[in-house]
Amino acid sequence: MKRLVPLILVLLVSLSHAQERPNPFNVQVSVIPVNGRFQINASYVVPINICSAYTFITDYESSKNIPGIIEATVISRVGNKVHVRRVIQEEVLFFPITMKSLIEYTETPNELVSFEQINGDAKLYKGTWRLIPNGDQTTFKYDGLIELDLAIPSMIVEYFMKNNLRGRLGAMALKASQQAVLEMRACKERP
């Protein structure tokens, strides 16, 4: 019996490590409920330069190739302000939830993209994408605040939000790394 306990512990530890997903882009996600809202802090790291990272994060229409984003259409672009119509579909407890919004993005080249919902299904949605260069890598740092109008307990929404975001950010990081060559060309063509 004394030998069985350590064997079971070793099996449990090895199973928990076997179930961990690889995280090559160091995807980090934190979702904290605060007074009916969710504070989201997330980041990932991609081996691309800052110009390529900025080109990627401001290519709003290509985000519809990211899981959960059904539509992303640029409606207008005036100066550093961009209006984008987005449709997102999430699944919570096997129920699809579709959210439509019109988002205003404010661009600060190679540094920051701030955003705020100006019309849509969420009660509140705003935040920033910060780009932090570090040698031949760039950290994409997302800070957002969202208040939903759902009849689902916040604990359940928090769980699904965290897991869905982790997958979505991982997909974004992979796409950014795959498009790096094209984006580097676009950066060289700019004055």
C-alpha positions in Angstrom: 0.0 0.0 0.0 2.9 2.4 0.8 4.2 1.9 -2.8 0.8 2.5 -4.3 0.4 6.1 -3.0 3.6 7.4 -4.6 2.7 5.6 -7.9 -0.8 7.2 -8.0 0.8 10.7 -7.3 3.3 10.2 -10.1 0.5 9.2 -12.5 -1.7 12.2 -11.5 1.2 14.6 -12.0 2.1 13.2 -15.3 -1.5 13.3 -16.5 -1.8 16.9 -15.5 1.3 17.8 -17.4 0.2 15.7 -20.4 -3.1 17.7 -20.6 -1.4 21.1 -20.6 -1.5 22.8 -24.0 1.7 24.0 -25.5 2.0 27.8 -25.2 4.7 28.8 -27.6 3.6 32.5 -27.6 3.4 32.8 -23.8 -0.3 33.5 -23.9 -1.4 35.0 -20.6 -5.1 35.7 -19.7 -6.6 37.1 -16.5 -10.3 37.8 -16.2 -11.5 39.5 -13.0 -15.1 40.3 -12.2 -15.5 43.8 -10.8 -19.0 45.2 -9.9 -20.8 43.3 -12.7 -18.0 44.0 -15.2 -15.0 42.0 -16.3 -11.5 43.4 -16.3 -9.5 41.5 -18.8 -5.7 41.6 -18.9 -4.0 39.4 -21.5 -0.8 39.2 -23.5 1.2 37.2 -26.0 4.6 37.4 -27.5 5.4 37.0 -31.2 8.8 37.0 -32.9 8.1 40.0 -35.2 9.3 43.6 -35.2 7.1 46.5 -33.9 6.1 47.7 -37.4 4.9 44.2 -38.4 3.0 43.9 -35.1 1.3 47.3 -35.6 0.4 46.3 -39.2 -1.1 43.1 -37.9 -3.1 44.5 -35.0 -4.6 47.3 -37.2 -5.7 44.9 -40.0 -9.2 44.8 -38.6 -10.8 42.9 -41.4 -8.4 40.0 -41.3 -9.5 39.3 -37.7 -12.6 37.5 -39.1 -10.2 34.5 -39.6 -9.8 34.3 -35.8 -12.1 31.8 -34.0 -15.3 33.4 -32.7 -15.1 36.5 -34.9 -17.8 36.1 -37.6 -17.6 39.6 -39.1 -15.2 42.5 -39.0 -15.8 45.2 -41.5 -14.2 48.7 -41.6 -17.0 51.2 -41.9 -15.0 54.4 -42.0 -11.4 55.7 -41.5 -10.8 59.3 -40.7 -7.4 60.4 -39.5 -6.4 58.0 -36.7 -10.0 56.9 -36.0 -11.4 53.7 -37.5 -15.0 52.4 -37.1 -15.4 48.7 -37.4 -18.6 46.7 -37.4 -18.0 43.3 -35.6 -20.0 40.2 -35.0 -18.7 37.8 -32.4 -20.1 34.4 -31.6 -19.2 32.6 -28.4 -20.5 29.4 -26.9 -21.4 29.2 -23.2 -22.7 25.9 -21.9 -23.5 24.8 -25.4 -25.6 27.9 -26.1 -24.4 30.2 -28.9 -24.2 33.9 -27.9 -23.9 36.3 -30.8 -22.8 39.9 -30.1 -22.9 42.7 -32.6 -21.0 46.0 -32.1 -19.6 49.1 -33.7 -16.2 49.8 -32.3 -14.2 53.0 -32.6 -10.4 52.4 -32.7 -7.9 55.2 -32.1 -4.5 54.4 -33.5 -1.1 55.6 -32.3 1.4 54.1 -34.8 3.7 51.4 -33.5 2.6 51.8 -29.9 -1.1 51.7 -29.0 -4.6 51.0 -30.4 -7.4 52.1 -28.0 -11.0 51.0 -28.6 -14.5 51.7 -27.4 -17.9 50.3 -28.4 -20.0 53.2 -29.6 -23.0 51.0 -30.4 -23.7 47.3 -29.7 -25.0 44.5 -27.6 -22.6 44.9 -24.6 -23.4 47.4 -22.0 -19.8 48.5 -22.0 -16.7 47.5 -24.0 -13.5 49.4 -24.1 -9.8 49.0 -23.7 -6.3 49.1 -25.4 -3.8 47.0 -27.3 -0.3 48.0 -26.4 2.7 46.9 -28.4 5.9 46.5 -26.5 9.1 45.8 -28.5 11.8 43.6 -27.1 14.6 42.9 -29.5 13.3 40.7 -32.3 10.0 40.1 -30.5 6.9 42.1 -29.7 4.6 41.7 -26.8 0.9 42.3 -27.6 -0.7 43.5 -24.3 -4.5 43.7 -24.1 -6.4 45.5 -21.4 -10.2 45.6 -21.6 -13.3 46.2 -19.6 -16.6 44.6 -20.6 -20.0 44.6 -19.1 -22.4 42.1 -20.7 -26.2 42.0 -20.6 -26.6 38.3 -20.0 -28.7 36.2 -17.6 -25.8 33.8 -17.0 -24.0 33.8 -13.7 -20.8 35.8 -13.8 -18.7 32.8 -12.5 -19.7 30.8 -15.6 -19.2 33.7 -18.0 -15.7 34.3 -16.4 -14.7 30.7 -16.9 -15.8 30.6 -20.6 -14.4 34.0 -21.3 -11.0 33.1 -20.0 -10.8 29.8 -22.0 -12.2 31.4 -25.2 -9.8 34.3 -24.9 -6.8 32.0 -24.4 -7.7 30.1 -27.6 -8.5 33.3 -29.6 -5.2 35.0 -28.5 -3.2 31.9 -29.3 -4.8 31.9 -32.8 -3.9 35.6 -33.2 -0.3 35.0 -32.2 0.0 32.1 -34.6 -1.5 34.2 -37.4 0.8 37.1 -36.6 3.9 34.9 -36.8 2.7 33.3 -40.0 2.1 36.7 -41.7 5.3 38.2 -40.5 7.1 38.1 -43.9 4.2 39.9 -45.7 4.0 42.5 -42.9 7.7 43.1 -42.9 7.5 43.9 -46.7 4.6 46.4 -46.0 6.7 48.1 -43.3 9.7 48.5 -45.7 7.4 50.1 -48.3 6.2 52.8 -45.9 7.9 56.2 -46.1 
